[in-house]
Amino acid sequence: MAYKLITYTKEASFLTPEEENIAVITLNRPEVLNALNTEILQELDSALEEIRKDDKIKAVVITGAGRAFSAGADLSETPPDEAGMRKRIEVGQKVYDKIEDFEKPVIAAINGFALAGGLEMCLACDIRIASETAQLGLVETNVGLLPAWGGVMRLPRLIGRGKASEMVLTATRIDAKEAERIGLVNKVVKPDELKSTVMWTAGTVATKAPIPIKLAKKIIARAVEITREEGNQKMIDGAVTCMTSEDLLEGVSAMFEKRTPRFKGK
């Protein structure tokens, strides 16, 4: 499928140079700091569907063109009535939920500004790696809006209620180092090391068995909501699924043969 406002490429990692098993989605409206309108969200949704059906893809990277990951929602596209407003919010929520629930790991490469809806997209990803130049914040209250694309739910789960309240209520921007300190991003690197670090991380994930990764993502997503008993049962069910898979035999064989396993997700 041809895209206008994003680019979608398949790339190989350093660990598996013979396989293009990493999908890279780039938000591509640099002239407006990759502001998120309905069209770009729909293209992102379509790209994720394309990736979901491609068994060769093992990990996904989302980043932005130019000097921003994304500065947030395109405010020039404000719907004229309440029905339109609700629909637009629901579109964003649907796409971000898809990122969070995606069976393949998703990594945010935060190359600059990640503000408002841009940061909300990063929060939906599994891993966040930021350039030293990144600026992050849920700044919606500056203009009278609420971080309604998942921000007020995901942020406190990630960094705790107190710090999340401070960031949302004061609309504070923080730099990458502070984001790393409070656990908002996993790692901070120099700008010229961002792509290589992200691709190394994605490549590492791509070498792992898909079945336990998919199951772990589901449990991690609900870990703060369910009881220990529920979690234990989910882990038992998941472990049994892994133990009866073809991939387990491949993984054990590869370990003894001292080679990289070739997992099939079966």
C-alpha positions as CSV (number, residue, x, y, z in Angstrom):
1,M,0.0,0.0,0.0
2,A,1.2,3.5,-0.8
3,Y,1.3,6.0,2.0
4,K,1.3,9.8,1.9
5,L,2.0,11.0,5.4
6,I,4.1,8.1,6.8
7,T,6.9,6.0,5.3
8,Y,7.0,2.3,5.9
9,T,10.2,0.3,5.3
10,K,11.5,-3.2,6.1
11,E,15.0,-3.3,7.4
12,A,17.5,-5.9,8.6
13,S,19.3,-5.6,12.0
14,F,22.9,-6.1,12.8
15,L,22.0,-9.5,14.4
16,T,20.2,-10.9,11.4
17,P,21.6,-9.0,8.4
18,E,20.2,-11.6,6.0
19,E,16.6,-10.9,7.1
20,E,14.5,-7.7,6.7
21,N,12.5,-8.5,9.8
22,I,12.1,-5.1,11.4
23,A,9.3,-2.7,10.3
24,V,10.1,1.0,10.5
25,I,7.2,3.4,10.4
26,T,8.2,7.1,10.2
27,L,5.7,9.9,10.7
28,N,6.4,12.1,7.8
29,R,4.9,15.6,8.2
30,P,8.1,17.4,9.3
31,E,6.9,20.8,8.1
32,V,4.3,20.7,11.0
33,L,6.4,18.6,13.4
34,N,4.5,15.5,12.4
35,A,1.3,16.8,13.8
36,L,-1.3,14.0,13.9
37,N,-4.4,14.5,11.8
38,T,-7.0,11.8,11.0
39,E,-5.3,10.8,7.8
40,I,-1.9,10.1,9.3
41,L,-3.6,8.1,12.1
42,Q,-5.5,6.0,9.5
43,E,-2.3,5.4,7.6
44,L,-0.6,4.3,10.8
45,D,-3.5,1.9,11.4
46,S,-3.2,0.5,7.9
47,A,0.5,0.0,8.2
48,L,0.1,-1.9,11.5
49,E,-2.5,-4.1,9.8
50,E,0.0,-4.8,7.0
51,I,2.7,-5.6,9.5
52,R,0.4,-7.8,11.5
53,K,-0.2,-10.1,8.5
54,D,3.5,-10.3,7.6
55,D,5.0,-13.2,9.5
56,K,8.6,-12.2,8.5
57,I,8.3,-9.0,10.6
58,K,9.3,-9.6,14.3
59,A,9.6,-6.1,15.7
60,V,8.3,-2.6,14.9
61,V,10.0,0.8,15.2
62,I,8.0,4.1,15.2
63,T,9.8,7.4,14.8
64,G,9.3,10.8,13.2
65,A,10.9,12.7,10.3
66,G,12.8,15.9,11.0
67,R,13.3,17.4,14.4
68,A,10.2,15.9,16.1
69,F,8.7,12.5,16.9
70,S,5.4,14.3,17.0
71,A,4.3,17.6,18.5
72,G,0.8,16.1,19.0
73,A,-2.7,16.4,17.5
74,D,-3.1,18.7,14.5
75,L,-5.2,21.5,16.1
76,S,-6.2,22.9,12.7
77,E,-8.4,19.8,12.2
78,T,-10.8,20.5,15.1
79,P,-14.2,19.0,14.3
80,P,-17.2,21.4,14.2
81,D,-19.5,19.5,16.5
82,E,-19.5,17.2,19.5
83,A,-20.1,14.0,17.4
84,G,-17.1,14.8,15.2
85,M,-15.0,15.5,18.3
86,R,-15.9,12.2,19.9
87,K,-15.2,10.4,16.6
88,R,-11.7,11.9,16.3
89,I,-10.8,11.0,19.9
90,E,-12.0,7.5,19.3
91,V,-9.9,7.2,16.2
92,G,-6.8,8.1,18.1
93,Q,-7.7,5.8,21.0
94,K,-8.3,2.9,18.6
95,V,-4.9,3.3,16.9
96,Y,-3.0,3.7,20.2
97,D,-4.7,0.7,21.7
98,K,-3.7,-1.3,18.7
99,I,-0.1,-0.2,19.3
100,E,-0.3,-1.3,22.9
101,D,-2.0,-4.6,22.1
102,F,0.1,-5.4,19.0
103,E,1.4,-8.9,19.1
104,K,4.8,-7.8,17.9
105,P,7.0,-5.6,20.1
106,V,6.9,-1.9,19.2
107,I,9.7,0.5,20.0
108,A,9.5,4.3,20.0
109,A,12.6,6.1,18.6
110,I,12.1,9.5,20.1
111,N,14.2,11.8,18.0
112,G,13.0,15.2,19.1
113,F,9.7,16.7,20.4
114,A,7.3,14.1,21.7
115,L,4.5,16.3,23.0
116,A,0.8,15.8,23.8
117,G,-0.6,13.1,21.3
118,G,3.0,12.4,20.2
119,L,4.0,11.4,23.7
120,E,0.8,9.5,24.1
121,M,1.8,7.4,21.1
122,C,5.2,6.7,22.7
123,L,3.4,5.6,25.9
124,A,1.5,3.0,23.9
125,C,4.8,1.4,22.8
126,D,6.6,-1.3,24.6
127,I,10.1,0.3,24.7
128,R,11.0,4.0,24.4
129,I,14.5,5.1,23.4
130,A,15.2,8.8,23.3
131,S,17.8,11.1,21.8
132,E,19.5,13.5,24.2
133,T,17.7,16.3,22.3
134,A,14.2,15.0,23.0
135,Q,11.6,17.0,24.9
136,L,8.6,15.2,26.3
137,G,5.4,16.3,27.9
138,L,1.6,15.9,28.0
139,V,1.0,19.6,27.4
140,E,-2.7,19.6,26.4
141,T,-3.9,21.6,29.4
142,N,-1.9,24.6,28.0
143,V,-4.5,24.9,25.3
144,G,-7.5,23.7,27.3
145,L,-7.5,20.1,26.3
146,L,-7.2,16.7,28.0
147,P,-4.7,14.0,27.0
148,A,-7.5,11.8,25.8
149,W,-5.6,9.4,23.5
150,G,-4.6,7.3,26.5
151,G,-2.2,9.6,28.2
152,V,-4.0,10.1,31.5
153,M,-4.3,6.3,31.8
154,R,-0.9,5.1,30.6
155,L,1.4,7.7,32.2
156,P,0.5,7.0,35.9
157,R,0.8,3.2,35.2
158,L,4.3,3.9,33.9
159,I,5.8,6.5,36.3
160,G,3.3,6.5,39.2
161,R,0.4,8.7,40.1
162,G,2.3,11.6,41.7
163,K,4.7,12.3,38.9
164,A,2.1,11.7,36.3
165,S,-0.2,14.2,38.0
166,E,2.5,16.8,38.1
167,M,3.3,16.4,34.4
168,V,-0.4,16.4,33.3
169,L,-1.6,19.2,35.6
170,T,1.3,21.6,35.0
171,A,1.8,20.6,31.3
172,T,5.5,20.4,32.1
173,R,8.0,19.6,29.4
174,I,10.9,17.5,30.5
175,D,14.2,16.7,28.8
176,A,15.4,13.2,27.9
177,K,17.6,12.7,31.0
178,E,14.7,13.5,33.4
179,A,12.5,11.2,31.4
180,E,15.0,8.4,31.9
181,R,15.3,9.2,35.6
182,I,11.6,8.8,36.2
183,G,11.2,5.8,34.0
184,L,9.4,7.4,31.2
185,V,12.0,6.3,28.7
186,N,14.2,3.2,28.8
187,K,17.4,4.7,27.5
188,V,18.9,8.0,26.3
189,V,21.6,8.2,23.6
190,K,23.4,10.7,21.5
191,P,21.4,11.9,18.5
192,D,23.7,10.1,16.0
193,E,23.4,6.9,18.0
194,L,19.6,6.8,18.2
195,K,19.0,4.7,15.0
196,S,21.7,2.2,15.7
197,T,20.6,1.7,19.3
198,V,17.0,1.3,18.4
199,M,17.8,-1.1,15.5
200,W,20.1,-3.1,17.8
201,T,17.3,-3.4,20.4
202,A,14.7,-4.3,17.7
203,G,17.1,-6.8,16.3
204,T,17.6,-8.4,19.7
205,V,13.9,-8.7,20.2
206,A,13.5,-10.1,16.7
207,T,15.8,-13.1,17.5
208,K,13.5,-14.2,20.4
209,A,10.6,-16.7,20.2
210,P,7.4,-14.9,19.1
211,I,5.0,-17.0,21.2
212,P,6.4,-16.1,24.7
213,I,6.9,-12.5,23.6
214,K,3.2,-12.2,22.6
215,L,2.1,-13.8,25.8
216,A,4.4,-11.7,28.0
217,K,3.1,-8.5,26.4
218,K,-0.4,-9.4,27.3
219,I,0.4,-10.2,30.9
220,I,2.7,-7.1,31.3
221,A,-0.1,-4.9,29.9
222,R,-2.5,-6.0,32.7
223,A,0.1,-6.6,35.5
224,V,-1.0,-3.6,37.6
225,E,-4.7,-4.4,37.2
226,I,-5.1,-8.1,38.1
227,T,-4.5,-10.0,41.3
228,R,-1.5,-12.2,41.9
229,E,-3.7,-15.3,41.6
230,E,-5.0,-14.2,38.2
231,G,-1.4,-13.4,37.1
232,N,-0.2,-16.8,38.3
233,Q,-2.9,-18.5,36.3
234,K,-2.1,-16.5,33.2
235,M,1.6,-17.4,33.6
236,I,0.8,-21.1,34.0
237,D,-1.4,-21.1,30.9
238,G,1.2,-19.2,28.9
239,A,4.1,-21.4,30.0
240,V,2.2,-24.5,29.0
241,T,1.6,-23.0,25.6
242,C,5.3,-22.4,25.2
243,M,6.2,-25.8,26.5
244,T,4.1,-27.5,23.9
245,S,5.4,-25.4,21.0
246,E,7.7,-26.4,18.1
247,D,9.8,-23.3,18.9
248,L,10.8,-24.7,22.3
249,L,12.4,-27.7,20.6
250,E,14.2,-25.3,18.2
251,G,15.3,-23.0,21.0
252,V,16.8,-25.9,23.1
253,S,18.4,-27.5,20.1
254,A,20.0,-24.1,19.1
255,M,21.3,-23.6,22.6
256,F,23.1,-27.0,22.6
257,E,24.3,-26.5,19.1
258,K,25.5,-23.0,19.9
259,R,23.7,-21.3,17.0
260,T,21.0,-18.7,16.6
261,P,17.6,-20.3,16.8
262,R,15.2,-20.0,13.8
263,F,11.8,-19.5,15.5
264,K,8.6,-19.9,13.4
265,G,6.0,-18.8,16.0
266,K,4.6,-22.3,16.1
